[in-house]
Amino acid sequence: MVRLLILAEGQSEEVFAKRTLIPHLHEFGVHAAVTVLRTKRIMSGGGFKGGVSSYEKIRKNLNELLGDTNARVTTLLDFYGLPDEFPARGETLEMPGLSAREKARRMQAAFAEDIGQPRFIPFLALHEFEAWLFSKPEVVAEHFGKEALTTALQGIVDEVGSPEEINNGPTTHPSVRIVGLVPQFKKTSDGPAIIHKMTLANVRAACPHFDEWLTTLETLGNPAGAIQAVA
């Protein structure tokens, strides 16, 4: 069985990985484990976890995971809020005419080149983890017992084209839109619970960038595919 280590941005992504993603990958012969990005080491041991404070911290965490030479390593980081020094961020965001997915792919390629390790599979969620909640608005509405949420959430998706196209402005990124509609929304509990209810099949059908990543991870369970995936 292939081993995979997942570096997650925060607790929401960690819960999603443990509850939904890791059991799914196990069915494909991939034994995965998740760790949360550690942002600051403290004297008593361990560190503060969650959130991206600098690219240096991302790189340090990744290199620690890549020290396990028997494992593949991937990331579950938000495209939204990446530090300015992230590889290719500045020039990519300034390029006109690129779709969100094209921008993410360019930055993932630059990320992989900077890390320089064939066992590394970069992934940036467009534009953040909470965008996947827009994949099936009726599930969100049912979760909160608010039927009107279906129309409100679907309206946002229809306006931009897909959940992954919901932009990364400070007042318009996915999680802030959800909180605007559901003030009681709790990212670390409601988010992973809703995605688990709506199933990965619905998320990947609505979010092609996520689907591409998930397909790559599933393929790791096939020895021939695993070589191709990191070539």
For each residue, the residues with C-beta under 8 A, 3 or more apart:
1: 29 30 31 221
2: 29 30 31 72 220 221 226
3: 30 31 32 33 68 70 71 72
4: 25 30 31 32 33 71 72 73 74 217 220
5: 32 33 34 35 65 68 71 72 73 74
6: 17 21 22 32 33 34 35 73 74 75 76
7: 34 35 37 58 61 62 65 73 74 75 76 77
8: 13 14 17 34 35 36 37 75 76 77
9: 13 36 37 50 51 52 76 77 78 129
10: 13 14 36 37 49 50 51 188
11: 14 15 36 49 50 187 188
12: 15 16 129 130 187 188 191 192
13: 8 9 10 16 17 34 36 76 129
14: 8 10 11 17 18 34 35 36
15: 11 12 18 19 188 189 191 192
16: 12 13 19 20 21 76 129 191 192 195 196
17: 6 8 13 14 20 21 22 32 34 76
18: 14 15 21 22 34
19: 15 16 23 192 196
20: 16 17 23 24 192 195 196 200
21: 6 16 17 18 24 25 32 34 200
22: 6 17 18 25 26 32 33 34
23: 19 20 26 27
24: 20 21 27 28 200
25: 4 21 22 28 30 31 32 217 218 221
26: 22 23 29 30 31 32
27: 23 24
28: 24 25 217 218 219 220 221
29: 1 2 26 220 221 222
30: 1 2 3 4 25 26 217 218 220 221
31: 1 2 3 4 25 26
32: 3 4 5 6 17 21 22 25 26 217
33: 3 4 5 6 22
34: 5 6 7 8 13 14 17 18 21 22 76
35: 5 6 7 8 14 38 61 65
36: 8 9 10 11 13 14 49 50
37: 7 8 9 10 49 50 51 52 57 58 61 77
38: 35 41 46 47 48 49 57 61
39: 47 48 49 50 51 52 53 57
40: 47 48 53
41: 38 46 47
42: 45 46 47 48
43:
44:
45: 42
46: 38 41 42
47: 38 39 40 41 42
48: 38 39 40 42
49: 10 11 36 37 38 39
50: 9 10 11 36 37 39
51: 9 10 37 39
52: 9 37 39 57 58 77 78 81 82 83
53: 39 40 57 83
54: 57 58 83 85
55: 58 59 82 83 85 86 87
56: 59 60 85
57: 37 38 39 52 53 54 60 61
58: 7 37 52 54 55 61 62 75 77 83 86
59: 55 56 62 63 114 115
60: 56 57 63 64
61: 7 35 37 38 57 58 64 65
62: 7 58 59 65 66 73 75 115 120
63: 59 60 66 67 115
64: 60 61 67
65: 5 7 35 61 62 68 71 73
66: 62 63 69 73 115 117 119 120
67: 63 64
68: 3 5 65 71 73
69: 66 119
70: 3
71: 3 4 5 65 68 119
72: 2 3 4 5 119 120 121 220 226 230
73: 4 5 6 7 62 65 66 68 117 119 120 121
74: 4 5 6 7 120 121 122 123 213 217
75: 6 7 8 58 62 111 121 122 123 124
76: 6 7 8 9 13 16 17 34 123 125 129
77: 7 8 9 37 52 58 82 123 124 125
78: 9 52 81 82 124 125 127 128 129
79: 82 100 103 104 107 124 125 126 127 128 168
80: 127 128 168 173 174
81: 52 78 128 168
82: 52 55 77 78 79 86 89 107 124
83: 52 53 54 55 58 86 89
84: 89 90
85: 54 55 56 89
86: 55 58 82 83 89 107 111
87: 55 107 110 111 113 114
88: 91 92 106 107 109 110 111
89: 82 83 84 85 86 92 93 107
90: 84 93 94
91: 88 94 95
92: 88 89 95 98 103 106 107 110
93: 89 90 103
94: 90 91
95: 91 92 98 103 106
96:
97:
98: 92 95 102 103 106
99: 102 103 165
100: 79 103 104 126 127 164 165 167 209
101: 104 105 126 164 208 209
102: 98 99 105 106
103: 79 92 93 95 98 99 100 106 107
104: 79 100 101 107 108 124 126 209
105: 101 102 108 109 209
106: 88 92 95 98 102 103 109 110
107: 79 82 86 87 88 89 92 103 104 110 111 124
108: 104 105 111 112 122 123 124
109: 88 105 106 112 113 122
110: 87 88 92 106 107 113 114
111: 75 86 87 88 107 108 114 115 122 124
112: 108 109 115 116 120 121 122
113: 87 109 110 116
114: 59 87 110 111
115: 59 62 63 66 111 112 120 122
116: 112 113
117: 66 73 120
118: 230 231
119: 66 69 71 72 73 230
120: 62 66 72 73 74 112 115 117 230
121: 72 73 74 75 112 213 216 217 229 230
122: 74 75 108 109 111 112 115
123: 74 75 76 77 108 213
124: 75 77 78 79 82 104 107 108 111
125: 76 77 78 79 128 129 131 132 209 210
126: 79 100 101 104 131 164 165 207 209 210
127: 78 79 80 100 131 164 166 167 168 173 174
128: 78 79 80 81 125 131 168 173 174 175
129: 9 12 13 16 76 78 125 132 175 191
130: 12 133 173 174 175 178 187 191
131: 125 126 127 128 134 163 164 166 174 207
132: 125 129 135 163 195 203 206 207 210
133: 130 140 153 163 174 178 191 194 195 198
134: 131 137 140 153 156 157 163 166 174 206
135: 132 163 198 202 203 205 206 207
136: 139 140 198 202 203 206
137: 134 140 141 149 150 151 152 153 154 157
138: 141 142 150
139: 136 142 143 194 197 198 202
140: 133 134 136 137 143 144 149 150 153 178 182 194
141: 137 138 144 145 146 147 148 149 150 153
142: 138 139 145 197
143: 139 140 190 193 194 197
144: 140 141 149 182 184 185 190
145: 141 142
146: 141 149 182
147: 141 150
148: 141 151 152
149: 137 140 141 144 146 152 153 181 182
150: 137 138 140 141 147 153 154
151: 137 148 154 155
152: 137 148 149 155 156 181
153: 133 134 137 140 141 149 150 156 157 178 181
154: 137 150 151 157 158
155: 151 152 158 159
156: 134 152 153 159 160 166 177
157: 134 137 153 154 160 161 162 163 166 206
158: 154 155 161
159: 155 156
160: 156 157 165 166 167
161: 157 158 165
162: 157 165 206 207 208
163: 131 132 133 134 135 157 166 174 206 207
164: 100 101 126 127 131 207 208 209 210
165: 99 100 126 160 161 162
166: 127 131 134 156 157 160 163 172 173 174 177
167: 100 127 160 172 173
168: 79 80 81 127 128 172 173
169: 172 173
170: 173 176
171: 176
172: 166 167 168 169 176 177
173: 80 127 128 130 166 167 168 169 170 176 177
174: 80 127 128 130 131 133 134 163 166 177 178
175: 128 129 130 178 179 185 187
176: 170 171 172 173 179 180
177: 156 166 172 173 174 180 181
178: 130 133 140 153 174 175 181 182 185
179: 175 176 182 183 185
180: 176 177 183
181: 149 152 153 177 178
182: 140 144 146 149 178 179 185
183: 179 180
184: 144
185: 144 175 178 179 182 190 191
186: 189 190 191
187: 11 12 130 175 190 191
188: 10 11 12 15 191 192
189: 15 186 192 193
190: 143 144 185 186 187 193 194
191: 12 15 16 129 130 133 185 186 187 188 194 195
192: 12 15 16 19 20 188 189 195 196
193: 143 189 190 196 197
194: 133 139 140 143 190 191 197 198
195: 16 20 132 133 191 192 198 200 203
196: 16 19 20 192 193 199
197: 139 142 143 193 194
198: 133 135 136 139 194 195 202 203
199: 196 202 203
200: 20 21 24 195 203 204 214
201: 204 205
202: 135 136 139 198 199 205 206
203: 132 135 136 195 198 199 200 206 207 210
204: 200 201 207 208 210 211 214
205: 135 201 202 211
206: 132 134 135 136 157 162 163 202 203
207: 126 131 132 135 162 163 164 203 204 210 211
208: 101 162 164 204 211 212
209: 100 101 104 105 125 126 164 212 213
210: 125 126 132 164 203 204 207 213 214
211: 204 205 207 208 214 215
212: 208 209 215 216
213: 74 121 123 209 210 216 217
214: 200 204 210 211 217 218
215: 211 212 218 219
216: 121 212 213 219 220 229
217: 4 25 28 30 32 74 121 213 214 220
218: 25 28 30 214 215 221
219: 28 215 216 222 225 226 228 229
220: 2 4 28 29 30 72 216 217 225 226 229
221: 1 2 25 28 29 30 218 225 226
222: 29 219 225 226
223: 226 227
224: 227 228
225: 219 220 221 222 228 229
226: 2 72 219 220 221 222 223 229 230
227: 223 224 230 231
228: 219 224 225 231
229: 121 216 219 220 225 226
230: 72 118 119 120 121 226 227
231: 118 227 228
